[in-house]
Amino acid sequence: MLFRHGALSRRDAILLLVGASSMHLWSLLFSHHSLSTDLDASAHQHVPAALTTTVRELRTKTIAHTQTDTATATATITTTALSTPTSKPQALSPYTPLPPTEVLAHAPGWTLFRNLYMSNGTLFLAAKDSATRMAYPEVRMMTSTGLEAFNTPENIALREPTSRDMQVIGIEEAQRRWVDKESGVNRVWSVEGNTLLFNDPKQFLRHYYHLVAELFFGVQAFWHGAFSAPTPASDTQAHFTTEHPAPPPLHRAIFIHSDADGWRDDPGFNRYFLRGVFPSLAIEHEEDWADRVVATSNLDANDGERAFHFPLALLTDRSAAHRGPVCGSQTQRTAAEAWEYMRGKGKLRGLHAGGWWAPVREAMWRFAGAEEGLKGLKEDKGVSKEKKANDQVPMGASLPGWAAAAADDPDVPGISSPTSASGTDVVAVDVSTASQAQLPAPSNIVITYISRQSARNRKLIKEDHEGLVAAIKELVERKNTERKKVLDALDGMDDDERRKRADGFALPPSWEFHELLAERLTKDEQVRAASRSTIMLGVHGNGLTSLVFMPPTRASTVIELFFPGGFAHDYQWTSRALGMSHFAVWNDTHHTYPNKPRVDYPEGFQGNAIPVHGPTVAQLIEDRVDGKL
């Protein structure tokens, strides 16, 4: 009809046919090129081995790009390091031979696995041979039954793991359980990405301190350390840096024994922290874990067992950590096992400035709008911001699928042998006041007092609280008066004399004092206050948790007020792990590392009549800022 009525001539029809054929031929010729240029448009997807090599390569490269974006967004790190592409997918295909389980790093209560399996609620380690089986850590040092903890012989026994919690089997046994003999098809489904498996009960998760300054504090130390190259003690710059290559991203956290309410504290700081620092982190709860358990339950023996496969997983367990020497005997802090292990391997970069924690700290500043903290980062006021591309751990050394996942992959660097990338033996570096003294001086001194006088418990004697505030205000006024005199004297000099005096002269900093009632502040305001604080003080307890968001300077100090004779490691250890000083005050005396008090909870420890001598605290602050302590 088109030809009959002249709407389309035969010549036009021929031209259309030739054009369409040409477009089709060109699309076939350049289809591979189009795929390879699409690497930046990505999602966290892995492609089964049955698909073509081109698509598989596309997806693998894509994940490397996504990892860098996520690290930059959540950790405010400008270093970009791409992993090496690979033809091996992270997910197992139906015909993929089951890979054996590798323990990449382990401290009591903290274990990083490659190729961990779960079936019917039991975690399985599939050993490739008897030597590997013998080399695995003791099961009780990795996991527990996950029950709430009480200090009774009966409860301690109930928390010991059984074969229901974890089993070590051979790879042949894994094949027998989860691979069909006749077809060779496995019944294993990969939970793609990097997973945090929290085996802790909700007993402690609902506390701001325990979730942020203990659980995720330990996660950051262990995860950062595992993917960092060991640093020799002589590399001074690396021990003061607050910037380092980004580790692989964390994709999900599974709270095995907690529902959605179990990790959310009443003030709401835990959810604020997680959504602000880890905005892409998917969170699953005990209901979701139960779904996975049911999905792998062997309901019909003829169908065979099923399992989930975790390509890369960090398992944390509070009870197992307390079985370790550092947590169980020295600090009572689960994160201490993770921190001490990585410190001993020389793998905590920026140890003296809390550099390993900097991505979390800076992400929280950014989320809260802490402009002064971020401004300090831009201006680089002396804390080293090194950028060494050759210090980036090759992703092939640690990540299945993103780089070679074969059995002969190198270990996570420095875990097997404590040597640096250059082959230099690593000597563990410790934090100290002398090391902190090499950090930059603060531009101004900000004293933040977290008051509990409107709380229900753990309060100072009313008159002592008032005396403390008065003494600190007098100190601040005196210091600012001294500073003004110096400025006035400089104004009275001519240019030549001012230049002579300027040689080796440091202008005294300005001083500020802020008394804060945390319950009357927004969470943004609390983080912003911490980001400006040089000195943070308050009665012992949860209110001091925000010390983890203080900036690293030579004067950064936490002063914790205790009922005389009482002491706990919570904030002392945390402060020191970040390279900051900590003082425990008993009324008119103070104690600091290594002469810290022994742990004790005397009558009055949680009471409302805690004494403190204000002038003693004011003098402590002055001496600390002056470098006398």
C-alpha positions as CSV (number, residue, x, y, z in Angstrom):
1,M,0.0,0.0,0.0
2,L,2.8,2.4,0.8
3,F,4.3,1.9,-2.7
4,R,0.9,2.1,-4.4
5,H,0.0,5.5,-3.0
6,G,3.5,6.9,-3.4
7,A,4.2,7.3,0.3
8,L,7.4,5.3,0.0
9,S,9.3,4.8,-3.2
10,R,11.3,1.6,-4.0
11,R,14.5,3.6,-3.8
12,D,13.5,4.8,-0.3
13,A,12.8,1.3,0.8
14,I,16.1,0.0,-0.4
15,L,17.9,2.8,1.4
16,L,16.1,2.0,4.6
17,L,17.0,-1.6,4.3
18,V,20.7,-0.8,3.8
19,G,20.7,1.6,6.7
20,A,19.1,-0.9,9.1
21,S,21.5,-3.6,8.0
22,S,24.5,-1.3,8.6
23,M,23.3,-0.4,12.1
24,H,22.9,-4.0,13.0
25,L,26.4,-4.9,11.7
26,W,28.0,-2.0,13.5
27,S,26.3,-2.9,16.8
28,L,27.7,-6.4,16.5
29,L,31.2,-5.2,15.8
30,F,31.3,-2.8,18.7
31,S,29.2,-4.5,21.3
32,H,32.2,-5.7,23.3
33,H,33.6,-2.2,23.4
34,S,30.4,-0.8,24.6
35,L,30.4,-3.2,27.6
36,S,33.9,-2.4,28.5
37,T,33.3,1.3,28.7
38,D,30.3,0.8,31.0
39,L,32.4,-0.1,34.0
40,D,31.4,2.9,36.0
41,A,27.6,2.3,35.8
42,S,27.5,-0.4,38.4
43,A,25.6,-2.2,41.1
44,H,26.9,-4.8,43.7
45,Q,26.2,-7.8,41.5
46,H,28.2,-10.8,40.8
47,V,27.7,-12.9,37.7
48,P,27.6,-16.8,37.7
49,A,30.4,-18.6,35.9
50,A,27.9,-19.8,33.3
51,L,27.7,-16.3,31.7
52,T,30.3,-15.0,29.2
53,T,33.7,-13.9,30.2
54,T,33.0,-10.4,29.0
55,V,30.1,-9.8,31.3
56,R,31.9,-11.5,34.2
57,E,34.8,-9.2,33.7
58,L,32.5,-6.2,33.5
59,R,30.9,-7.0,36.9
60,T,34.2,-7.7,38.6
61,K,35.7,-4.4,37.5
62,T,32.5,-2.7,38.5
63,I,32.8,-3.9,42.1
64,A,36.3,-2.5,42.4
65,H,34.9,0.9,41.3
66,T,32.0,0.7,43.7
67,Q,34.3,-0.2,46.6
68,T,36.3,3.0,46.1
69,D,33.2,5.2,45.9
70,T,31.7,3.7,49.1
71,A,35.0,4.1,51.0
72,T,35.2,7.7,49.9
73,A,31.7,8.6,50.8
74,T,31.6,7.0,54.2
75,A,35.1,7.5,55.3
76,T,35.9,10.9,53.7
77,I,39.1,9.6,52.3
78,T,40.5,11.1,49.1
79,T,42.9,8.2,48.3
80,T,41.7,6.1,45.4
81,A,42.9,2.6,44.9
82,L,41.3,0.1,42.5
83,S,41.6,-3.6,42.9
84,T,42.8,-5.8,40.1
85,P,40.1,-7.2,37.9
86,T,39.7,-11.0,37.8
87,S,37.8,-13.6,35.8
88,K,36.7,-15.4,39.0
89,P,33.4,-14.4,40.4
90,Q,32.8,-13.9,44.1
91,A,29.6,-16.0,44.0
92,L,29.7,-19.7,43.6
93,S,28.1,-21.1,40.5
94,P,26.2,-24.5,40.7
95,Y,29.3,-26.3,39.3
96,T,32.0,-24.3,41.2
97,P,34.1,-26.6,43.4
98,L,33.6,-25.6,47.0
99,P,36.6,-23.5,48.2
100,P,38.1,-24.3,51.5
101,T,37.8,-22.0,54.5
102,E,40.8,-19.7,55.3
103,V,41.3,-17.8,58.5
104,L,42.8,-14.6,57.4
105,A,43.3,-13.0,60.8
106,H,42.3,-14.0,64.4
107,A,42.3,-12.6,67.9
108,P,40.1,-13.9,70.7
109,G,36.5,-13.0,69.7
110,W,37.6,-11.5,66.3
111,T,38.0,-13.8,63.3
112,L,38.2,-12.9,59.6
113,F,37.2,-15.7,57.3
114,R,37.4,-16.3,53.6
115,N,34.8,-18.9,52.5
116,L,32.8,-19.4,55.7
117,Y,29.7,-21.7,55.4
118,M,26.4,-21.8,57.4
119,S,23.9,-24.6,57.3
120,N,20.9,-25.0,59.7
121,G,22.3,-22.4,62.0
122,T,25.8,-23.9,62.3
123,L,28.9,-22.2,61.1
124,F,31.2,-24.6,59.2
125,L,34.9,-24.3,58.5
126,A,35.9,-26.5,55.6
127,A,39.6,-27.4,56.0
128,K,41.4,-28.3,52.8
129,D,43.7,-30.7,54.7
130,S,44.6,-32.0,58.1
131,A,47.4,-29.4,58.5
132,T,44.9,-26.6,57.9
133,R,42.4,-28.1,60.3
134,M,45.1,-28.2,63.1
135,A,46.1,-24.6,62.3
136,Y,42.6,-23.2,62.8
137,P,42.1,-21.3,66.1
138,E,40.3,-23.1,69.0
139,V,36.6,-22.9,68.4
140,R,35.9,-21.5,71.9
141,M,38.2,-18.6,71.1
142,M,36.1,-17.8,68.0
143,T,32.5,-18.2,69.0
144,S,30.1,-19.1,71.8
145,T,26.4,-20.0,72.2
146,G,25.6,-16.3,72.1
147,L,23.7,-16.3,75.4
148,E,23.6,-13.3,77.7
149,A,26.6,-13.1,80.0
150,F,26.6,-13.4,83.8
151,N,29.5,-14.1,86.0
152,T,28.4,-17.4,87.4
153,P,30.0,-20.8,86.8
154,E,26.7,-22.1,85.4
155,N,26.3,-19.3,82.9
156,I,30.0,-19.4,81.9
157,A,29.6,-23.1,81.1
158,L,26.4,-22.4,79.1
159,R,28.2,-20.0,76.9
160,E,30.8,-22.5,75.8
161,P,30.2,-23.4,72.1
162,T,28.9,-26.7,71.0
163,S,28.9,-28.5,67.6
164,R,25.5,-26.7,67.1
165,D,27.4,-23.4,67.0
166,M,30.5,-24.2,64.9
167,Q,32.1,-27.2,63.3
168,V,35.4,-27.9,61.6
169,I,35.0,-30.3,58.7
170,G,37.2,-31.4,55.8
171,I,36.5,-30.1,52.3
172,E,35.5,-33.7,51.3
173,E,32.9,-33.7,54.0
174,A,31.6,-30.3,52.7
175,Q,31.3,-31.8,49.3
176,R,29.4,-34.8,50.7
177,R,27.0,-32.6,52.5
178,W,26.3,-30.0,49.9
179,V,27.2,-31.3,46.4
180,D,25.0,-33.8,44.5
181,K,27.1,-36.9,43.7
182,E,25.6,-37.7,40.3
183,S,25.2,-34.2,38.8
184,G,28.0,-32.4,40.6
185,V,25.7,-29.5,41.3
186,N,26.2,-27.9,44.7
187,R,23.5,-26.7,47.0
188,V,25.4,-23.7,48.2
189,W,24.3,-20.1,47.8
190,S,26.7,-17.2,48.2
191,V,25.9,-14.2,50.4
192,E,27.8,-11.9,48.2
193,G,29.9,-9.0,49.5
194,N,31.6,-8.5,52.9
195,T,29.7,-9.4,56.0
196,L,29.9,-8.6,59.7
197,L,28.6,-11.5,61.8
198,F,27.8,-10.2,65.3
199,N,27.3,-13.2,67.7
200,D,26.7,-10.9,70.7
201,P,23.4,-10.9,72.7
202,K,21.5,-7.7,72.9
203,Q,22.4,-7.4,76.6
204,F,25.1,-4.9,75.8
205,L,24.2,-3.7,72.2
206,R,21.6,-1.3,73.5
207,H,24.3,0.9,75.0
208,Y,25.9,3.8,73.1
209,Y,29.4,2.9,74.5
210,H,29.2,-0.8,73.8
211,L,28.0,-0.6,70.2
212,V,30.0,2.4,69.1
213,A,33.1,2.6,71.3
214,E,33.5,-1.1,71.7
215,L,31.9,-3.2,69.0
216,F,32.5,-0.9,66.0
217,F,35.7,0.4,67.5
218,G,37.0,-3.2,67.4
219,V,35.5,-3.8,63.9
220,Q,37.4,-0.7,62.6
221,A,40.7,-1.7,64.2
222,F,40.5,-5.3,62.9
223,W,39.1,-4.6,59.5
224,H,41.5,-1.7,58.8
225,G,44.4,-3.6,60.2
226,A,43.7,-6.8,58.2
227,F,43.9,-4.9,54.9
228,S,46.9,-2.6,55.8
229,A,50.5,-3.4,55.0
230,P,52.6,-3.8,58.2
231,T,54.6,-0.7,59.1
232,P,58.1,-0.8,60.5
233,A,58.7,1.0,63.8
234,S,61.2,3.3,62.0
235,D,58.5,4.7,59.6
236,T,57.6,7.6,61.9
237,Q,55.3,9.3,59.4
238,A,53.1,6.3,59.1
239,H,52.5,6.3,62.9
240,F,51.2,9.8,62.8
241,T,49.1,9.8,59.7
242,T,45.4,10.2,59.7
243,E,44.9,9.2,56.1
244,H,45.5,5.8,54.6
245,P,44.3,3.6,51.7
246,A,40.8,2.5,52.1
247,P,40.0,-1.1,53.1
248,P,37.3,-3.1,51.3
249,P,33.8,-1.8,52.0
250,L,31.5,-3.4,54.5
251,H,28.2,-4.5,52.9
252,R,26.1,-6.0,55.6
253,A,26.0,-6.5,59.4
254,I,24.0,-9.5,60.8
255,F,23.0,-9.3,64.4
256,I,22.5,-13.0,65.0
257,H,20.9,-12.7,68.5
258,S,19.3,-9.3,68.4
259,D,16.1,-8.0,66.9
260,A,15.8,-4.5,65.4
261,D,15.2,-2.9,68.9
262,G,18.1,-4.8,70.5
263,W,20.9,-2.6,69.2
264,R,19.1,0.7,69.3
265,D,19.8,2.6,72.5
266,D,17.0,4.8,74.1
267,P,18.6,8.2,73.2
268,G,19.0,7.0,69.6
269,F,22.7,7.5,69.2
270,N,23.4,4.0,67.9
271,R,21.2,4.4,64.9
272,Y,22.4,7.9,64.3
273,F,26.0,6.6,64.2
274,L,25.3,3.6,62.0
275,R,23.3,5.6,59.4
276,G,25.7,8.5,59.4
277,V,29.0,6.6,59.2
278,F,27.8,3.5,57.3
279,P,25.0,4.7,55.1
280,S,25.2,1.8,52.7
281,L,25.5,-0.9,55.3
282,A,22.6,-3.4,55.1
283,I,21.5,-4.6,58.5
284,E,19.9,-8.0,59.3
285,H,18.6,-9.3,62.6
286,E,17.8,-12.5,64.3
287,E,14.6,-12.9,62.3
288,D,16.6,-12.7,59.1
289,W,19.2,-15.1,60.4
290,A,16.3,-17.5,61.4
291,D,15.1,-17.2,57.8
292,R,18.5,-18.3,56.6
293,V,18.6,-21.2,59.1
294,V,15.2,-22.4,58.0
295,A,16.2,-22.1,54.3
296,T,19.1,-24.5,54.9
297,S,17.3,-26.9,57.2
298,N,17.3,-30.5,55.9
299,L,13.5,-31.1,55.8
300,D,13.8,-34.0,53.3
301,A,16.8,-36.2,53.6
302,N,16.4,-37.2,49.9
303,D,17.0,-33.6,48.8
304,G,20.3,-33.2,50.6
305,E,21.5,-30.4,52.8
306,R,21.8,-26.7,51.7
307,A,24.3,-24.1,52.9
308,F,25.0,-20.4,52.6
309,H,28.5,-19.3,51.7
310,F,30.1,-16.1,53.0
311,P,33.0,-15.1,50.7
312,L,34.5,-12.7,53.3
313,A,33.1,-12.5,56.9
314,L,34.3,-11.0,60.2
315,L,32.8,-12.9,63.1
316,T,32.8,-11.2,66.5
317,D,31.9,-12.8,69.7
318,R,31.9,-11.1,73.1
319,S,32.3,-14.2,75.2
320,A,35.2,-15.5,73.1
321,A,36.9,-12.1,73.5
322,H,36.6,-12.3,77.2
323,R,38.4,-15.7,77.1
324,G,41.5,-13.8,75.7
325,P,44.3,-12.5,77.9
326,V,43.9,-8.8,77.0
327,C,40.1,-8.5,77.4
328,G,39.7,-11.1,80.1
329,S,42.6,-10.2,82.3
330,Q,43.7,-6.7,81.5
331,T,41.1,-4.3,80.1
332,Q,37.6,-6.0,80.1
333,R,37.2,-4.4,76.7
334,T,36.4,-6.7,73.8
335,A,37.8,-4.2,71.3
336,A,41.2,-4.4,73.1
337,E,41.8,-7.9,71.6
338,A,41.3,-6.6,68.1
339,W,43.4,-3.5,68.7
340,E,46.3,-5.2,70.5
341,Y,46.5,-7.9,67.8
342,M,46.7,-5.5,64.9
343,R,49.1,-3.2,66.9
344,G,51.3,-6.1,67.5
345,K,51.4,-6.9,63.8
346,G,52.3,-3.2,63.0
347,K,49.1,-2.8,61.1
348,L,47.3,0.1,62.8
349,R,48.3,3.0,60.7
350,G,48.4,6.4,62.4
351,L,48.6,4.8,65.8
352,H,49.6,8.0,67.6
353,A,46.8,10.0,66.1
354,G,44.0,7.4,66.0
355,G,44.6,7.3,62.2
356,W,43.1,3.9,61.8
357,W,39.8,5.3,63.4
358,A,40.0,8.5,61.3
359,P,37.6,7.4,58.5
360,V,34.9,6.8,61.1
361,R,35.6,9.9,63.0
362,E,35.7,12.1,59.9
363,A,32.5,10.5,58.5
364,M,30.7,11.3,61.7
365,W,32.0,14.9,61.6
366,R,30.8,15.3,58.1
367,F,27.4,13.9,58.9
368,A,27.0,16.2,61.9
369,G,28.2,19.3,60.1
370,A,31.3,19.6,62.3
371,E,32.8,22.4,60.1
372,E,35.8,23.0,62.4
373,G,36.9,19.4,62.4
374,L,36.6,19.2,58.6
375,K,38.3,22.6,58.2
376,G,41.3,21.2,60.1
377,L,41.5,18.4,57.7
378,K,41.6,20.7,54.7
379,E,44.2,22.9,56.2
380,D,46.4,19.9,57.2
381,K,47.7,21.5,60.4
382,G,50.5,19.1,61.0
383,V,49.0,15.7,61.2
384,S,50.5,13.8,58.4
385,K,48.2,13.2,55.4
386,E,50.4,10.7,53.6
387,K,49.4,9.3,50.2
388,K,51.5,6.3,49.4
389,A,50.0,4.3,46.5
390,N,52.5,1.4,47.1
391,D,51.2,1.0,50.7
392,Q,47.8,-0.2,49.3
393,V,47.3,-3.8,50.0
394,P,46.6,-5.6,46.7
395,M,43.0,-6.7,46.8
396,G,44.0,-10.0,45.4
397,A,45.7,-10.7,48.8
398,S,42.4,-10.5,50.6
399,L,39.3,-10.4,48.5
400,P,37.7,-13.4,46.8
401,G,36.3,-12.6,43.4
402,W,37.6,-9.0,43.3
403,A,41.0,-10.5,42.7
404,A,42.4,-14.0,42.4
405,A,40.5,-16.3,44.7
406,A,42.6,-19.4,44.0
407,A,44.1,-21.5,46.9
408,D,47.6,-20.1,46.3
409,D,46.5,-16.5,46.9
410,P,48.9,-14.6,49.2
411,D,47.8,-14.2,52.8
412,V,46.5,-10.9,54.1
413,P,49.8,-9.0,54.3
414,G,51.6,-9.3,57.6
415,I,49.3,-11.7,59.3
416,S,51.4,-14.8,58.7
417,S,54.7,-13.0,59.3
418,P,55.2,-9.6,60.8
419,T,57.2,-8.0,58.1
420,S,56.5,-4.8,56.1
421,A,56.0,-4.6,52.4
422,S,59.8,-3.8,52.1
423,G,60.7,-6.9,54.1
424,T,61.6,-4.9,57.2
425,D,60.9,-6.7,60.5
426,V,58.0,-5.0,62.3
427,V,58.4,-4.0,66.0
428,A,55.2,-3.2,67.7
429,V,54.8,0.5,68.5
430,D,52.9,1.5,71.6
431,V,51.0,4.7,72.3
432,S,52.5,7.1,74.9
433,T,52.4,10.7,76.1
434,A,55.8,11.3,74.5
435,S,54.4,10.3,71.1
436,Q,51.3,12.5,71.6
437,A,53.6,15.4,72.3
438,Q,54.7,15.2,68.7
439,L,51.2,15.9,67.4
440,P,50.3,19.5,66.4
441,A,49.3,21.9,69.1
442,P,45.6,22.9,69.1
443,S,44.9,26.4,67.7
444,N,42.7,27.0,70.8
445,I,41.9,25.2,74.0
446,V,38.3,24.0,74.3
447,I,37.3,22.5,77.6
448,T,34.0,20.5,77.4
449,Y,32.4,19.4,80.6
450,I,29.7,16.8,80.2
451,S,27.5,17.5,83.2
452,R,25.2,14.8,84.7
453,Q,23.6,17.1,87.4
454,S,20.2,16.7,85.8
455,A,20.5,12.9,85.4
456,R,19.1,10.3,87.8
457,N,22.4,8.9,89.0
458,R,26.1,9.3,88.9
459,K,26.1,13.0,89.9
460,L,28.6,15.2,91.7
461,I,27.9,16.7,95.1
462,K,26.1,19.9,94.2
463,E,28.6,22.2,95.9
464,D,31.5,20.4,94.3
465,H,29.9,20.7,90.8
466,E,29.6,24.4,91.3
467,G,33.1,24.6,92.6
468,L,34.4,22.7,89.6
469,V,32.7,25.0,87.1
470,A,33.9,28.1,89.0
471,A,37.5,26.9,89.1
472,I,37.6,26.1,85.3
473,K,36.0,29.4,84.4
474,E,38.6,31.2,86.5
475,L,41.3,29.3,84.7
476,V,39.9,30.2,81.3
477,E,39.5,33.9,82.2
478,R,43.1,34.0,83.5
479,K,44.5,32.3,80.4
480,N,42.7,34.7,78.0
481,T,43.9,37.7,80.1
482,E,47.5,36.4,79.7
483,R,46.9,36.0,76.0
484,K,45.5,39.6,75.7
485,K,48.6,41.0,77.4
486,V,50.8,39.3,74.9
487,L,48.8,40.6,72.0
488,D,48.8,44.1,73.5
489,A,52.6,43.9,73.8
490,L,53.0,42.9,70.2
491,D,50.8,45.7,69.1
492,G,53.1,48.2,70.9
493,M,56.2,47.0,69.1
494,D,57.6,48.2,65.8
495,D,57.9,45.8,62.9
496,D,61.6,45.0,63.4
497,E,61.2,44.2,67.1
498,R,58.1,42.2,66.3
499,R,60.0,40.1,63.8
500,K,62.8,39.5,66.3
501,R,60.4,38.4,68.9
502,A,58.5,36.2,66.4
503,D,61.5,33.9,66.0
504,G,60.6,30.8,68.0
505,F,57.7,32.6,69.7
506,A,54.3,30.9,69.8
507,L,51.2,33.1,70.5
508,P,49.3,31.6,73.5
509,P,46.0,30.0,72.3
510,S,42.6,31.3,73.2
511,W,40.6,29.3,75.8
512,E,37.0,28.3,75.9
513,F,34.8,26.5,78.5
514,H,31.5,24.8,77.7
515,E,29.3,23.0,80.3
516,L,27.0,20.7,78.4
517,L,23.9,18.8,79.3
518,A,23.8,16.1,76.7
519,E,20.1,15.4,77.0
520,R,19.4,19.0,76.0
521,L,21.5,18.8,72.8
522,T,20.8,17.3,69.5
523,K,23.1,14.5,68.4
524,D,24.6,16.8,65.7
525,E,25.4,19.3,68.5
526,Q,27.0,16.7,70.6
527,V,29.3,15.5,67.8
528,R,30.2,19.1,66.9
529,A,31.1,19.8,70.5
530,A,33.3,16.7,70.6
531,S,35.0,17.7,67.3
532,R,36.1,21.0,68.9
533,S,37.1,19.6,72.3
534,T,40.7,19.6,73.5
535,I,39.8,18.5,77.0
536,M,36.7,16.5,77.7
537,L,35.7,15.8,81.3
538,G,32.8,14.4,83.2
539,V,31.6,11.8,85.6
540,H,32.4,8.2,84.5
541,G,30.0,6.6,82.2
542,N,28.2,6.6,78.8
543,G,28.3,10.4,78.5
544,L,32.0,10.3,77.7
545,T,31.5,8.0,74.7
546,S,31.8,11.0,72.3
547,L,35.5,11.2,73.1
548,V,35.9,8.9,70.0
549,F,35.0,12.0,67.9
550,M,37.6,14.3,69.5
551,P,40.4,15.6,67.2
552,P,44.0,14.4,67.7
553,T,46.3,17.0,69.1
554,R,49.2,17.0,71.6
555,A,46.8,18.2,74.3
556,S,43.8,16.0,73.7
557,T,42.8,14.7,77.1
558,V,39.9,12.9,78.8
559,I,39.4,13.5,82.5
560,E,37.1,11.0,84.2
561,L,35.6,11.8,87.6
562,F,35.2,8.7,89.8
563,F,34.0,8.1,93.3
564,P,37.3,7.7,95.3
565,G,38.5,4.1,95.1
566,G,36.5,3.3,92.0
567,F,37.7,2.7,88.5
568,A,36.8,1.1,85.2
569,H,38.8,0.7,82.0
570,D,36.0,1.7,79.6
571,Y,37.1,5.3,78.7
572,Q,40.7,5.0,79.9
573,W,41.5,2.2,77.4
574,T,39.5,3.9,74.7
575,S,41.3,7.2,75.1
576,R,44.7,5.6,75.1
577,A,43.8,3.5,72.0
578,L,43.2,6.7,70.1
579,G,46.6,8.2,71.3
580,M,45.0,10.5,73.8
581,S,45.8,11.0,77.5
582,H,43.3,9.9,80.2
583,F,43.2,10.9,83.9
584,A,41.1,9.3,86.6
585,V,40.3,11.8,89.3
586,W,39.5,10.8,92.9
587,N,38.4,14.1,94.5
588,D,41.7,15.9,94.9
589,T,44.1,13.3,93.4
590,H,44.5,11.9,89.8
591,H,46.0,8.8,88.2
592,T,47.1,8.1,84.7
593,Y,48.8,5.3,82.7
594,P,50.9,3.4,83.6
595,N,49.9,4.1,87.2
596,K,46.2,3.6,86.7
597,P,44.1,2.3,89.6
598,R,42.8,-1.2,89.8
599,V,39.3,-1.9,88.7
600,D,36.8,-1.6,91.6
601,Y,33.2,-0.6,92.1
602,P,32.9,0.6,95.7
603,E,29.7,1.7,97.4
604,G,28.9,5.1,96.0
605,F,30.3,4.4,92.6
606,Q,27.0,4.9,90.8
607,G,25.7,7.3,93.5
608,N,24.8,11.0,93.5
609,A,27.4,12.2,96.0
610,I,30.6,11.9,94.0
611,P,33.2,14.4,95.4
612,V,35.6,16.5,93.3
613,H,37.9,19.3,94.2
614,G,37.5,21.9,91.4
615,P,40.9,23.7,91.8
616,T,42.7,20.3,91.5
617,V,41.0,19.6,88.2
618,A,41.7,23.1,86.9
619,Q,45.4,22.8,87.8
620,L,45.4,19.4,86.1
621,I,44.0,20.9,82.9
622,E,46.6,23.8,83.0
623,D,49.5,21.4,83.6
624,R,48.3,19.1,80.8
625,V,48.0,21.9,78.2
626,D,51.4,23.3,79.3
627,G,53.0,19.9,78.7
628,K,53.9,19.3,82.3
629,L,51.9,16.1,82.4
